[in-house]
Amino acid sequence: MKIDAFIFLLGSLTGFIAYLAGLNFEIIMLWLILLVLDLISGLLKAFRTRHFSSHCMRLGLTKKAAEVILLCAVVSGQRILSINGFEIPLLEIFVCALCFKEFGSILENCNTMGVKIPEIIMKWLRILDDQINNNDDS
C-alpha cells in the first residue's frame, strides 16, 4: 500500500511539474527513473563494498530531496519568466543536466561494483570531473 501511494504521489508531482513548466512529461520522468536507478545502484555498491552507512545514505537522500526542491524552484522561475514574455529553456537545460549527473553517478557506481565500462565513457567522465573541479577552484 505504501509503495502504491508513493508511486501515485511521484507520478502526480511529475505530471504537475511538467504541466506548470509546459515541458514534455517524458524528460522529467526520465530524470526520476535515473534518480531511482542511482539510489538502487548506490545501495548495491554499498552492499558490494561492505561500506553501508546510514550517514552516507541520509546525505544522499537529502541531496536528492534538495534537487527536487531546486527543480520546483526552477519551474517557478521559468513560469515567472514565461508570464513576463521571456521564453528561456531554463528548465529543460536544468533537467538535462540532472539527467547527466545521475547517469554519471550510475556509471561510477557500476564501475566500483566491477562492471566494465568502455574506456571512452570513463575518459569522458574524467574530463567532465576535471572541468568541474577546475571551475570550483577558480
Disulfide bonds with the S-S distance in Angstrom:
none
